Every structure is written in structure tokens, then in C-alpha cells.
Amino acid sequence: MQKNRPSDRLPIHPKHWPIWLGLALLRLLNMLPFRMQLMLGKQLGNLLFRVAAARRHVAATNIKLCFPELSDDERATLLRKHFHSMGIMLFELGLSWWGRNQRLAALTEIEGLEHLEKAIAAGGGALLLGAHYTTLDISGHLLATQTDLTIRSMYRPHENPVIEYVMRRGRESYLDSLIPRDDIRGLIRSLRQNKVVWYAPDQHYEGKGSALVPFFGIPAATNTATSRIAKMGKTVVIPFSSVRKEDGSGYTLKLLPALDNFPTDDEVADATRIHHIFEAQIRHNAAQYFWVHKRFKRKRIGGEDPYKKPS
């Protein structure tokens, strides 16, 4: 008999009670009108900006590296807006876990759904090529619940047992299944079963099958597995992005046509092409990208650490 996963056990130790209390408060706040949640999220972002100095430094470094053409004031404004987006993201987590589909339907606009429907009709599944935006969880919920698609997602367990418990159950409530990030066989099997699988290769990776690939013109350690997955799964790759509307009226989910002539025999060239797609999406609404991730750090490959603070 298979043992239960650690996340199947309810974490009830008293040391976890403050987190449970915070999640209970979040669930109550998610009952407020959507625009009020956006307003509160921005205020939370202002608080995070002041207290999360390490994350603020990482985000500021990334923005400076990726947008050298901006003035100091413009980068400072972008950084502040990014933390607003981070604060809103916390409210969106609650909406994605507990939000009512009928309520969220009024906030959803989907462009290019025909590209995904065409891929499923052809019977080869689809690799949904995404990136780590602050709208990641809510956009997954919206795409899965506001369409007739069966969607699976790659998944990395959270280190905190309470967050892992709630997050897994929240995602499993609207996704067909979660695929562990190291289960490539499971990913390939899902694609061959004509499923849609969300996959995001935009974060730092120095493991087997990695390469230095330009991201905003800067060499970044990148997973080049997208080409191999598409080839082994005999599937198409469809770029996907999501944007929180500036007027507070909801979200726009965008699906582009399947990449033509993909994959090629050059995995680095394929990864570079993917990065160019991400860059175009990010420039459209830069504040909503996940800038607090150390995208340009150096471990195995060596080199100067761009995130090292001046002594």
C-alpha cells in the first residue's frame, strides 16, 4: 500500500497556528469585492517593500540588469509597482484556492483559446509555455475553470507544510493533476494522453541539460528541456501569458499560435527563442513578472554574483 504524501497529513502542531490564522484571515478577506482586494493588496505590497529588504534588493538588481535604458526614477517606479503586484498576488492565491468559479468568470477574458482547442482536436496534447508571473496561480485557475480543457501542471512542493497542504489541495481542486517537477516521464505520458500541461522554464537552472542562454541580453543558466519534451511528447508548444488589467476589472489570458518549426536540433537556439517570447510578454507589463527570483545567480558555472551587496 502506498504511503501518504507528507502534504496529505494535516499540520496541526501549535507552531503552525499563526500561519493557519493568517490563512483564515486571507479567506475572509477574499470575500470582499475584488477591487477592494486589489487596494488592500497594494497596501500589503507597500509593507513588503519596506520590510523585505533582501527581496527588494534582488528585484532592484534584476530590473537594473534587464532595463538599462530606464532612468533611476523609472526603475524605482517599476520596483514599487512590482511590490504592489506581489501584495496583490497573495490575495490572488486565496482566490485561486477558494474562489467561486461563477464570481471569477466575470473577471476573465481569454484571447487565442482556439489555438489550444486546435491542438487538442489534433490529438497530440499541448505544452503550455508559461513563465513565472505574479498572476501565475490565479491564471491557472481561470484557464482551467473557465474552459472545457483538462489541464495538468508541473509542481514543486512548498517548504512550509501548512502552505504545501493548502496549496496542493487548492490546485488539485481545479487542475486535473499535479506532476512533480522531476517526473519527466509523467509529463511525457500526459502529453501523449492528449492533455494540456503548463510548463515554465524561465527560472534559474544549473542542473543536467542546462546552458547559458541570453535573457534580456544577459547570460542566464537555463533549462533547455523544452525542446526534448516537445520532441519526446510529439506535441506542440503554445506560449501562454496572463495580465492583471490596470483598470482593476480582471484578467486577460493570452494564448499564442503553436510555435512553428519547433523543436529544432539546436536546444540552445530553441531556448533563446523562448526567452525572446518571454521578454516580449514581460515588457508588455513588467511590474507583474516575478523579479524577486535570482535569475542571474552563479553557482556551478562561476562568475561574479550580481546580487552581492557592496561592502
Secondary structure, DSSP 8 states (H G I E B T S, - for coil): -----GGGS----GGGHHHHHHHHHHHHHTTS-HHHHHHHHHHHHHHHHHH-HHHHHHHHHHHHHH-TTS-HHHHHHHHHHHHHHHHHHHHHHHHHHH--HHHHHTTEEEE-HHHHHHHHHHTS-EEEE---BTTHHHHHHHHHHSSS--EEEEE---SSHHHHHHHHHHHHTTSSEEEETT-HHHHHHHHHTT-EEEE---S---STTEEEEEETTEEEEEE-HHHHHHHHHT-EEEEEEEEE-TTSS-EEEEE----TT-S-S-HHHHHHHHHHHHHHHHHHTGGGB-TTS-TT--STT----TT----
